[in-house]
Amino acid sequence: MKKLLFLCIVVLISSCKSSEKEGLRDLTGIAVTPMLEDSMSVRAIEIVSGKTLWFADDKGRYGYFDFKGEPVTYAITYDTLVPHFRAIASNGKDIFLLSIGSPALLYKTDKSGKAHLVYRETHPKAFYDAMKFWNEKEGIAIGDPTEGGCLSILITRNGGDSWSRIPCGKLPLVMDGEGAFAASNTNIDIVGDETWVATGGLRSRIFYSPDKGNSWEAYNVPVVQGEPTLGMYSVDFWDKHHGIAIGGDYTRPEYNTANKAITTDGGKSWTLVASKKYPGYRSCVQYVPGRYGREVVAAGFEGISFSRDGGHHWKPLSDEGFYTLRFLNDSVAYAAGKGRIARLDFKQQNID
């Protein structure tokens, strides 16, 4: 009986290893199919329930694709102001749009197109960068400091109907010149109740909350920093332990020194990877779903890059420029940038 049990265990382990090995692959390129082209800039996209791609642009427009037909689009004006949207999020039921600049405007909408203003902030320094939800009721938006020496962090606990700022006394103090980049709506990530926010500029750190924004800590990251355009622009976590951050300097996109880092302890410590090696500046980094945390794709206005070893080594996949992307599955993603939204089909080959 013991021998039979032992043999079963050996077969199971061998099967798992074989299955994982058979799943190894390399991405070799991308087929880019435009879905919407216009005189717009899009940094805010979100795939909802695996069925719908939502987007918002710099001209107060927003809408969605159902992946089958033409986009449905709407537009918002606030008095005479046209909102410049850089962040979009879904709680699984409704869609939320957040503008940069002052006044900061946060709208709640759905497929009917009716948008309701649920938060407004008129501080002259207001500038919100990214937004995400933990669940249907609870969400977070983060922005640059206004006063009091802390990040601007908004929380909702009622499905986005109302939002309130966390008092500075409950947050780590920011350093002079430390803020965040509204480059791709990916300088914030959530796994379960845990949250990570990447800052940049004169200081670049990770702000971490283990409990849906109720308490916070800040961790140093050894990425390039010290100037207003330097630091982390995007962060993504495979699970609550393993994460990756990318950035650099958008004014010097070829600069690749200390612009990529990984963590294996939930963001408490970070290790530089591929420093002084390709790629340079990228505004968005995402783990490929279903690939064990090995495969990573990074996008920027100078192209799309791929790593199949968790970020240690990279290669170019395309010189097509985008600001942000989201995966539908391990072979299809949607990306947005200057003047367009597109579908990306990844070309692949198996590795023996």
C-alpha positions in Angstrom: 0.0 0.0 0.0 2.8 2.4 0.9 4.6 1.5 -2.4 1.4 2.2 -4.3 1.0 5.6 -2.5 4.6 6.5 -3.3 4.2 5.7 -6.9 1.1 7.8 -7.2 2.9 10.8 -5.6 5.8 10.4 -8.0 3.5 10.2 -11.0 1.6 13.3 -9.8 4.7 15.3 -9.4 6.1 14.2 -12.7 2.8 15.1 -14.4 2.8 18.6 -12.9 6.4 19.2 -13.9 5.7 17.9 -17.4 2.6 20.0 -17.7 4.4 23.2 -16.7 7.3 22.4 -19.0 4.9 21.8 -21.9 3.4 25.2 -21.2 6.7 27.0 -21.7 6.6 29.3 -24.7 8.2 32.4 -26.3 6.4 35.4 -27.7 7.8 36.4 -31.1 5.7 39.3 -32.2 2.4 41.1 -32.1 -0.4 41.6 -34.7 -1.9 45.0 -34.1 -5.5 45.6 -35.1 -6.8 49.2 -34.7 -10.2 49.4 -33.1 -10.7 53.1 -32.8 -8.5 55.9 -34.3 -9.1 59.5 -33.7 -7.4 62.8 -32.5 -7.4 61.7 -28.9 -5.0 60.5 -26.2 -6.1 57.4 -24.2 -4.4 56.3 -21.0 -7.5 54.9 -19.3 -8.8 51.5 -20.4 -10.4 48.6 -18.4 -11.7 45.2 -19.4 -14.9 44.4 -17.4 -16.0 40.8 -16.8 -13.9 39.6 -19.7 -16.6 40.9 -22.1 -16.3 44.7 -22.5 -13.5 47.1 -23.0 -14.1 50.5 -21.5 -12.1 53.6 -22.3 -11.9 57.3 -21.5 -9.8 60.0 -23.2 -8.4 63.5 -22.9 -11.5 65.2 -24.6 -14.1 64.2 -22.0 -15.2 61.2 -24.1 -15.8 57.7 -22.8 -17.4 54.5 -24.0 -17.0 50.8 -24.5 -16.5 48.0 -27.0 -18.2 44.6 -26.7 -15.4 43.1 -28.8 -17.8 42.4 -31.7 -19.1 45.7 -33.0 -18.5 49.4 -33.2 -17.7 51.4 -30.1 -20.4 53.1 -28.1 -19.2 56.6 -27.1 -20.4 59.4 -24.9 -19.0 62.8 -23.8 -19.0 64.9 -20.7 -18.5 68.6 -20.1 -18.5 70.3 -16.7 -19.7 73.8 -17.1 -17.4 74.9 -19.9 -14.6 72.5 -18.9 -13.8 69.4 -20.9 -12.4 66.7 -18.5 -9.1 65.1 -19.3 -9.5 61.5 -18.1 -6.5 59.5 -17.1 -8.1 56.9 -14.8 -11.0 54.4 -15.2 -12.1 51.6 -12.9 -15.0 49.2 -12.4 -16.4 47.7 -9.3 -18.0 44.9 -11.4 -21.2 46.8 -11.7 -20.5 50.4 -12.6 -17.8 52.4 -14.3 -15.8 55.2 -12.7 -14.0 58.0 -14.6 -11.5 60.3 -13.0 -10.0 63.5 -14.5 -6.6 65.1 -13.9 -6.1 68.7 -12.8 -8.3 71.1 -10.9 -11.2 70.7 -10.4 -10.8 67.0 -10.0 -13.9 65.3 -11.3 -15.0 61.7 -10.5 -18.0 60.3 -12.3 -20.0 57.1 -12.0 -21.6 55.7 -15.1 -22.8 52.5 -16.8 -23.8 51.3 -20.3 -26.7 53.8 -20.4 -24.1 56.6 -20.6 -25.7 58.6 -17.8 -22.8 60.0 -15.8 -23.2 61.2 -12.2 -20.6 63.4 -10.5 -19.8 61.6 -7.2 -16.7 63.6 -6.1 -15.3 67.1 -6.9 -12.1 68.7 -5.5 -11.2 72.3 -6.3 -7.8 72.6 -4.6 -5.6 74.3 -7.2 -2.9 71.5 -6.9 -5.4 68.7 -7.2 -4.1 66.0 -9.6 -5.3 62.4 -9.4 -3.4 59.7 -11.1 -5.0 56.2 -10.8 -8.0 54.4 -9.4 -9.0 50.8 -8.6 -11.6 48.7 -6.6 -11.1 46.0 -4.0 -14.7 44.8 -4.5 -18.1 46.1 -5.4 -18.4 48.4 -2.5 -14.8 49.5 -1.8 -12.4 51.4 -4.0 -9.4 53.8 -4.0 -8.1 56.7 -6.0 -4.7 58.2 -5.6 -3.2 61.6 -6.5 -0.4 64.0 -5.9 0.1 65.9 -2.6 -1.9 69.1 -2.3 -1.1 70.2 1.3 -0.2 68.5 4.6 2.7 66.5 3.2 0.8 63.4 2.1 -0.5 61.7 -1.0 -4.1 62.5 -1.9 -6.0 59.2 -1.3 -9.7 58.9 -1.8 -11.7 55.9 -0.5 -15.3 54.8 -1.1 -17.1 52.2 1.0 -20.5 52.4 -0.6 -20.1 51.4 -4.2 -18.7 54.7 -5.3 -21.7 56.8 -4.4 -19.4 59.0 -2.2 -15.7 59.4 -1.7 -13.7 60.9 1.1 -10.0 61.7 1.6 -7.8 59.9 4.1 -6.5 62.5 6.6 -2.7 63.1 6.3 -2.3 62.0 9.9 -3.1 58.4 8.8 -0.6 58.4 5.9 3.2 58.3 5.6 4.6 61.7 4.8 5.9 62.3 1.2 9.3 63.7 0.5 9.7 67.0 -1.3 9.1 66.5 -5.0 7.5 63.1 -4.5 4.3 62.4 -6.4 2.8 59.9 -8.9 2.5 59.7 -12.6 -0.8 59.6 -14.4 0.7 57.7 -17.3 -1.3 54.5 -17.6 -3.6 54.0 -14.6 -1.2 51.3 -13.4 0.8 52.9 -10.6 -1.6 51.2 -8.3 -2.4 47.5 -7.9 -4.5 45.4 -5.6 -4.4 41.7 -4.5 -7.1 40.8 -2.1 -7.2 43.4 0.6 -3.6 44.5 -0.1 -2.7 47.6 -2.1 0.5 49.0 -3.6 1.0 52.5 -4.9 4.2 53.6 -6.8 5.5 57.1 -6.5 8.1 58.9 -8.5 9.9 62.2 -9.0 12.5 63.4 -6.5 11.7 60.3 -4.5 10.3 57.0 -5.8 8.8 54.6 -3.2 6.1 52.0 -2.7 3.2 52.9 -0.4 1.6 49.8 0.9 -1.7 49.1 2.7 -2.5 45.6 4.0 -6.1 46.4 4.9 -7.9 48.2 2.1 -6.5 51.6 2.8 -7.0 51.7 6.6 -3.3 51.7 7.4 -0.2 52.5 5.4 3.6 52.0 5.2 6.2 53.3 2.8 9.1 51.3 1.4 12.2 52.5 -0.4 12.9 51.2 -3.9 16.4 51.5 -5.5 15.1 52.8 -8.9 16.3 55.9 -10.6 15.0 59.0 -9.0 16.0 62.5 -8.0 14.4 64.5 -10.9 10.7 65.4 -11.6 10.5 62.9 -14.5 12.3 60.0 -12.9 11.0 57.0 -11.0 8.4 54.2 -11.2 5.5 54.7 -13.6 3.8 51.4 -13.3 3.6 48.5 -10.8 1.9 45.0 -11.1 1.7 42.1 -8.7 1.3 38.5 -9.7 0.3 37.5 -6.1 0.7 39.1 -2.7 4.4 38.4 -2.7 5.7 38.8 -6.2 5.6 42.1 -8.0 7.3 44.2 -10.7 7.8 47.9 -11.3 9.0 49.8 -14.3 9.6 53.4 -15.3 12.5 55.5 -16.2 12.4 59.0 -17.7 9.8 59.8 -20.5 12.0 62.8 -21.6 14.9 60.3 -22.2 13.1 57.1 -23.2 16.4 55.3 -24.1 17.6 55.7 -20.5 17.6 52.2 -19.0 19.6 52.5 -15.8 17.8 51.3 -12.7 14.4 51.5 -14.2 13.1 48.0 -13.5 12.7 46.2 -10.2 11.1 43.1 -8.7 10.0 42.1 -5.2 9.4 38.7 -3.7 8.2 39.8 -0.2 5.2 41.9 -1.0 7.0 45.1 -1.7 9.0 45.5 1.4 12.3 45.1 -0.5 13.1 45.4 -4.2 15.9 44.2 -6.5 16.9 45.9 -9.7 16.8 43.7 -12.8 18.1 44.4 -16.3 19.7 47.6 -15.3 21.5 49.4 -18.1 19.8 46.9 -20.5 16.8 47.0 -22.8 14.2 48.3 -22.4 14.3 52.0 -21.4 11.3 54.0 -20.3 8.0 52.2 -20.2 4.7 53.5 -18.8 2.9 50.2 -18.2 3.9 46.8 -17.0 1.6 43.8 -16.7 2.0 40.1 -15.9 0.6 37.8 -18.6 -2.4 36.0 -17.1 -2.1 32.2 -16.6 1.7 32.1 -17.1 2.8 31.4 -13.5 4.2 34.9 -13.0 7.0 34.2 -15.5 5.8 36.2 -18.5 5.7 40.0 -18.3 4.9 42.6 -21.0 5.8 46.3 -20.8 4.4 49.1 -23.1 5.5 52.6 -23.8 5.3 55.1 -26.6 8.5 53.6 -28.0 7.3 50.1 -28.2 6.2 46.9 -26.5 8.7 44.6 -24.6 8.5 41.0 -23.3 10.2 39.0 -20.6 9.7 35.3 -20.1 11.7 35.1 -16.9 9.9 37.4 -14.6 11.7 40.6 -15.7 15.3 39.6 -15.6 15.8 39.6 -19.4 13.8 41.4 -22.1 13.4 41.6 -25.8 11.4 43.8 -28.2 8.0 42.5 -29.5 6.9 45.6 -31.4 7.9 49.2 -32.1 4.2 50.2 -32.0 3.8 52.8 -29.3 1.1 52.7 -26.6 0.7 54.2 -23.2 -1.2 51.4 -21.5 -2.5 47.8 -22.1 -4.7 45.2 -20.4 -4.8 41.4 -21.1 -8.0 39.6 -22.1 -6.2 36.2 -21.8 -2.6 35.0 -22.3 -2.7 35.6 -26.0 -4.8 38.8 -26.5 -4.5 42.2 -25.0 -6.0 45.7 -25.7 -3.8 48.7 -25.7 -4.3 52.5 -26.0 -2.2 55.5 -26.7 -1.9 58.6 -28.8 -4.7 58.6 -31.4 -5.9 55.0 -31.0 -7.1 51.9 -29.2 -6.0 48.6 -30.6 -6.3 44.8 -30.2 -3.0 43.0 -29.7 -2.7 39.3 -30.8 0.6 37.8 -29.5 2.5 35.5 -31.8 4.0 32.6 -30.0 6.0 29.4 -30.3 6.4 26.5 -27.9 9.7 25.8 -26.2 10.9 22.2 -25.9 
